[in-house]
């Protein structure tokens, strides 16, 4: 396995296998670096140095190498270009499908290529933009598309993040669906996703947790509850039900894994119980993305209700 020191000191610029002669890297070395995680394949057929792969300029360069002339990046890859990863955790090492959209009235013919998916759809000028030379659907149109076409939990996570960043207004976007021609695919899913959007959500995990709760038929939780009230030094809960003082929190890996983190979480939740009467239950990625009904059963116990479903929908 190559070590990180075997890469050139200066990060490699995005490249395709056709460009290898200019990188000083062989085909075999590319494969070794991919296995070691030193290189990534953000979209099919284009490679980026892991050290810089999340930089905006690198995303633009990757799509600049991949996009066919005249087409517009759309759906998941458009969300990625705007800075919102559309992939679930287990999908992060796989390349994104390079999805582009073409207005059928344009007459543009996009060549077939491995990893390239071309959609024919209405594309009014207000729905497109250019990011450093790369044509892409604007943030609003991208939100409308991912709300419809991504898996429900990822569609909600992406639009929550866009709303949290102040880039979209979910209510206004939902009205735009009424402008679409009738009998469009997945329109109901898109409308529901935008209806469930919570701009105060601070992580994908919170979005997934909220969707699990609502899908099971429980009352929609209030996001970001301050206890006892919003002020310096107060405590804040990811989501919950104020009237019964019950809450759910998503413990991500970044800030809730080390022993000190776990001890801090335990002390904080004990203080919430002792001083303010709140019962707090925590979940992790494996709970909310797993296939069992543990989350639904736990929320049912918290709220003294039965889930309305017998098995998960996603």
N, C-alpha and C positions, 0 to 999 in steps of 0.2 A: 504494500500500500504506500503510495507516495506521501511524503510529509509535506506540510504546508511550505516549508523552506525550499521545496523543489520547484515551486512556481516562480516565475520571474518576480523580481522585487516590485516592479510596477504592475498594478493590476492589468490583466488582459482586457482589451476592448471586446465587446460582443462580436462574435464571428459565426460563420457557418462552416461546414466541412469543406466547402469550395474555397474558403479563404485561408486554409491551413498553411499554405506556403508563406504567407506573410506574418504568421504568428510565431514561427519557430517551434510549433508543437505538432507532433505526429498524430495520426489517427489512433494508434494504439495508446498513446499518452492521454489523449482526450478521454478515451474509455476508462483508463485508470483513474484519472482525475474525477470523472463523474462518479465512479464507484466510491471514491474516498470523500466525496462531498466538497471537493475543492472547486469544481465547476458545477454549474446548474444549467438545465435546459428549460428556460422559462416558457418558451413556446416551441413547438415541434421544429427541430432543425436549426435552432439558433442557440448558441451557448454563451454563458456569461460567467465571469469570475465571481465566486461566492462572496468575496470581500466587498464587492460593489453592487451586487445584483439587485439590492433593494433601493438603490438610488434612482431618483426620477430620471436623470439624464440617461442612465443605463436602460431603463424600461423603454424610453423613447428610441434609443439606438437599436434595441432588440426588435421592436416592431418596425422600425425603418428598414431593417434587413428582411423582414418576413412578409410585410404587407404587399399584396399585388397592386399594381398601379391602378388608380381610379376607384378602388374599393374603400370602405369605411370600417374601421375596427368597431366591433359591437359586443354586446352582452358581457360575458365573463371577462374577456380580454380587455374590453373597454374599461370595465371596473378596475381591473389590475393597473391599466395605464393611468387611471385617475387616482391610484393609491389605495385601492380597497381590494384585497385579495379575495377572489370568489371561491377559493378551494377550502374544503374541510381539512382538518389537521392531517388525516391519513392520505390526502391527495397532494400534499405540498411538494413532494419530491417528483411528482409526475408533471410533464409539461402541460401547459394550458393548450386547449384546442384554439387554433387561430381562427376566430370567427369574424367574418366580415359581412356587411350588409350592402346590397345593391338595390336601388330603386328599379323595379322592372321596366319603368318607362324610359330609363336611361339608355337601354340597348347595350350596356357594357357586358362583355363576356369575360368572366374570370376564369383563368386556367385552372384545371384540376391539379392538386398537389397534395402530397402526404401531409396530414395534419391540418389542412385548410378546409374550413366549413363555410360555405357561402349561403346566405339567406337572402331571399327576395322579399322585400317589404317596403311599405311606404316610408319615405325619408324626406320630409319637408326640410327646407334649408335651416330652419331654427333648431333642428335636432342634431346638427352636425357642427363640429368645431375642428380646429387644427392645433395639435400640441407639438410644437417644434417640428413642423413639417409632416406630422403623421395625422391623417384624417381619422377622426374618431367621433362616435356619438357623444353629444354633450352630457354633462352629469345628469341632468333631468331625464333625458331620453334613456340613458344607461340605467337609471333607477327604475324606470318603467319596464325596461326589458328584463333586468335581473329579477324583479319582483314577480314576473310571469314565468320565466324560463329556468331559473336556478331551482334546485331543491328547496322546499319551503324554509328549512332552517338557515340555509346559506343566503337565500334571497332576503329574509328578514334581517340577518346579521349585517349584510352589506347596506341595505337602505337605512337601518338604524345608525350605522357608522356615518353614512353620508349626512343624515339629518343631524347627528351629534356635531358634525363639523360645520354645520350651518350652510350646507351646500344645496339642500332641497327642502321644500315644504311639502310634507306628505299629503296633506289635505288638498292642496292645489293640484298636485300631480295626479291624485286619484280622479279628480274631475276630468283630467285629460283623456282618460280611458273612454269617456263618452264620445270623444271625437273619432275614435277608431271605427272602421266599418264593422258591421255586425258579423258574428260567427268567427271572431278571431280566437285562436287557440289560447288556453290558459288565462283567459281574461278574469275569471272569477278568482283564481289564485292571486293574480296581481292586485286586484282590488282589496282582497283580504290582507295581503301582506302589508300594503300601505296603511290600511286601517289599524293594523296591530303595531305599526311603527311607533317607537318611543324615542324622541330625540335625546332624552336624558340618559339613555343607555350608554355605558362606558366600555363594553367589551362584547366580543362575539359570544362569549359564554353566557352573559346575561341575556342576550337575545335568544339563544337556544333554550335556556331555562324557562323564560317567559312563555315561549311557544309550547313547550311541553305542558306547562300549567294550563294554558288556555285550551289547547287541544284536548285535554282530559276533561274539559267541562267545568273547571274551577273558575271562580271570579278572577277577572284580570287584576294582577297585583299592581299596586302603585309603585313607580320607580323612585329610587333615591330618597328614602325617607330619613329626615333628620330627627334625632332623639337627643334631648326632649324637644328642641326646636333648632332652626338654622341659626347658628352663631359660632364664633370661634370656640374650639374645644368640644363642640357637640359631636355625637356619633352619627354615622350615616349608614343606612342599610341599603343593600342593592335593590331589594323589592320586597313588598309585603302588604299586609292588610292591617291598616292602622286601627280599625275598630275592634279587632280581636287581639292586637299586639302579637302578630305572628309574622315571621319573615323568612325569606330564602336568600342565601348568598352563594354566589359562584366563586369558588376559590381557584383561581388560575395558578399555573405552575410557577410563574415568575415571582410572585410575592407571597406565596402560601405553601412553600415546600420545605424550606430549611427549618430546623428545630426551633430557632428563635421566632420564625414567622408563625409556626403552629402554636407556640406558647402564647404569643401576642394575641392570636385569634381567639384562643380559648379564654384568656383573661378578659378580653373585650366582650365576648359573648356572655361570660358569667356576670360581668358588670351590667350588661343590658338586662339580664334576667333579674339580678338582685336589686338594682336601683330603679329600674323602669318597668319591670314586669313583661319584658319582651322575650318570647321564645324564638330562637333563631336556629334554623337548620341549614347546613352547608352542603353543597354539591361540588363535584369536580367534573372535568371533561368526560371521564369514563362513565359517569353516572348519566349525564344528559345526552351523550351520543351513543350510549349502550342500548341494547334491544330489550332489556328487562323493564319491568314496571316499578322499579324501586322509587323513582322520583314521584310518580303518581300516588303510590301508596303512602309515602311520607307526607306529601302535601295533604292527602286525605285525612291522615291522622292529625296534622296540624289544625285543619279547618273543621274536623269532625264531619267530613263529607266522604261520599264514595265517588271514585272516578267514574265517568260516564263511558269509558272505553275499556275494552278487554285486552287490547294489544296496541302497540305503537303504530302510528301512521307513517313515521319516517325514522 
